[in-house]
Amino acid sequence: MNQLFSNIKGDAFGGITAGIVALPLALAFGVSSGLGPSAGLYGAIFISFFAALFGGTNTQISGPTAPMTAVSMVVIAGIVAANDGDVNKALPAILTVFLLAGLMQIGLGIIGLGQYIRFIPYPVVSGFMTAIGVIILVTQILPSVGYNTKEDVEFVNQFKAQAEEIILENILVEEAGEGILVLEDFRETINRAERITEDQIMTEAKTLASTEASGVIGTIKMLPRALKNVNWLELILALSTIFIIYGFKRVTKVIPSTLVALIVVSGIAIGFGINYKPIEQIPEGFPYPVVEIFTGFKLGNITPYVFTALTLALLGAIDSLLTSVVADNMTKTKHNPNKELVGQGIGNSIGAMFGGIPGAGATIRTVVNINSGGKTRLSGMIAGVMLLFILLVLGPVASRIPAAVLAGILITVGIGVMDYKGLKAIPSLPKDMKIGPIRLSSEVLIMLVVLILASVWNLVYAVGIGLVIASLMFMKKIGDLTGERSDVKPLKEEAWKDEADFPEYLKERVFIKHIKGPLFFGSTSNFQQLAKQIPPTAEAVIIRMGRMQYVDQSGLYALEDILVDLEQQGISVLLVNVLDQPRYMMERIDIIPDLIPLEHIFSNFKECMDWIKVNINNKKPEL
């Protein structure tokens, strides 16, 4: 406790500054997610406070981030669409998925997986981060020009017929569930259909129109209509915000340029009474738990999103731990990765209960905290309290912020989150693979696959596919390297130092296999060529295993098949310097002693040579 308050002045200044920096981003991410600015603010309040309280990085400031918001958008859009476009109806299921993601993060920390997050390949992370930037940048074009699909009556009317079909289908589904839908009597169906109002049809049509215009592809489809209906006032507000964000950084970085842009542009719009579109109303007062998460819980509502929740948990873990590394480098401290995951999970779980979107450790806010004097977890807790104070005192004022201003802020976030380091490296990476006549880098391929699939299809599946491709390519490379180093050759072509005195007259009768590196499923194909490489003159094969530290089940059975083939050819197999793990595995399936008797296993090459000189035909061939 004493340590918590050891730097109270610096922590207070750091936390207050970080909270102020977080405000515009929290509001913008909330709007971008589809749940509204209050969801972003609630997430920032609770995640910042509880992740700092229970986490493993003293100076970390947590809250909604661009990657977490982008994946959250997928969850929100999918569940809202499944609930007739009604956000309020979909909210419990959405927050349950977010709660599940937080609980998964806690589980990841408890079982100690924090230390393994770093093994996710850089090309996958790079492609994903650039895709996040593309998604945010493109999807904010329509709000920036003041175009709202739901307000485009001509476009919405195109979906009225489909909307009527969906409403009628929902009526039939409801009646089937109530047990009143029978072929002999459609009177109830007709009565319910006659009660359908024009407003219901338009509401459903607007939902369908919004779905059609969602995402990168949807935005690109809508661009021609949006450009014909530009609201120049909204565009000026968005461009002014972007200009101030980039321009003010050149003046000073002491005051966050994002906050300056928010205050200046919003102040001008409000002060001059400009007719702009404000953000959604932020509820006044202290946030309350959304009890419907528990009272209305249905497993079927979240089952399709379990994998997405896991992706959120893993993404939040990666995002947070990368920020923790940055904090370590700046403060010369060492974070606890598993404790950090538990803290992030608690923060996300509590944030979800209060209606907040999920988040993670935020690099910029953490850097601001450290530079402003923050040194202990108290700074992150103060940042959360600061945001709560703003909510309680300035909530009505914040509700008057122009939507175009937040769109401008998000455009700068999208530009900033892209991985330019990875993009710049594309021309210089070695072209280590060939597709048809084209040579390219495998790492560039992985990055581009993740980037394209995540941008135009699905973030979650893109990461999964990227990981699979990266794993397969890694296994192929390791297998090729192991195979290249472990070729079977006559002794006269390749010899280790202790093999230099091997009798010349035995070199066509005794062959040596050097296994260098693990024998696993990625290297078995090369190893299986051993039996085919042994000529008819061979009487024995020596397999030197002193550099084979590990064998998996695939390698074990490949080894067994080769030993059986050699035994059938009447060739003796001798093992030299078998290490503990490979020997244990071979004993488990009785390769030792059934195929390789104990007298054919030697601790060093000299003992093996003594056996050969006694047991192999050691007479020199007659001339």
Secondary structure, DSSP 8 states (H G I E B T S, - for coil): -TTTTTTHHHHHHHHHHHHHHHHHHHHHHHHHHTS-HHHHHHHHHHHHHHHHHH-S-TT--EE--HHHHHHHHHHHHHHHHHTTT-HHHHHHHHHHHHHHHHHHHHHHHHTTGGGGGGGS-HHHHHHHHHHHHHHHHHHTHHHHTT--GGG-HHHHHTTHHHHHHHHHHHHHHHHHHHT--BTTB-HHHHHHHHT--HHHHHHHHHHHHHHHT-HHHHHHHHHHHHHHT--HHHHHHHHHHHHHHHHHHHH-SSS-HHHHHHHHHHHHHHHTT----B------SS----THHHHT--HHHHGGGHHHHHHHHHHHHHHHHHHHHHHHHHHT----HHHHHHHHHHHHHHHHHTT----EE-HHHHHHHHHTT--STHHHHHHHHHHHHHHHHHHHHHTTSBHHHHHHHHHHHHHHHS-HHHHHTGGGS---EEETTEEE-HHHHHHHHHHHHHHHT-HHHHHHHHHHHHHHHHHHHHHHHHHHHT-EE-TTT---GGGTT--GGGTTTEEEEEEES-B-TTTHHHHTTHHHHS-TT--EEEEEEEE---B-HHHHHHHHHHHHHHHHTT-EEEEES--HHHHHHHHHTTIIIIIS-GGGEESSHHHHHHHHHHHS--S----
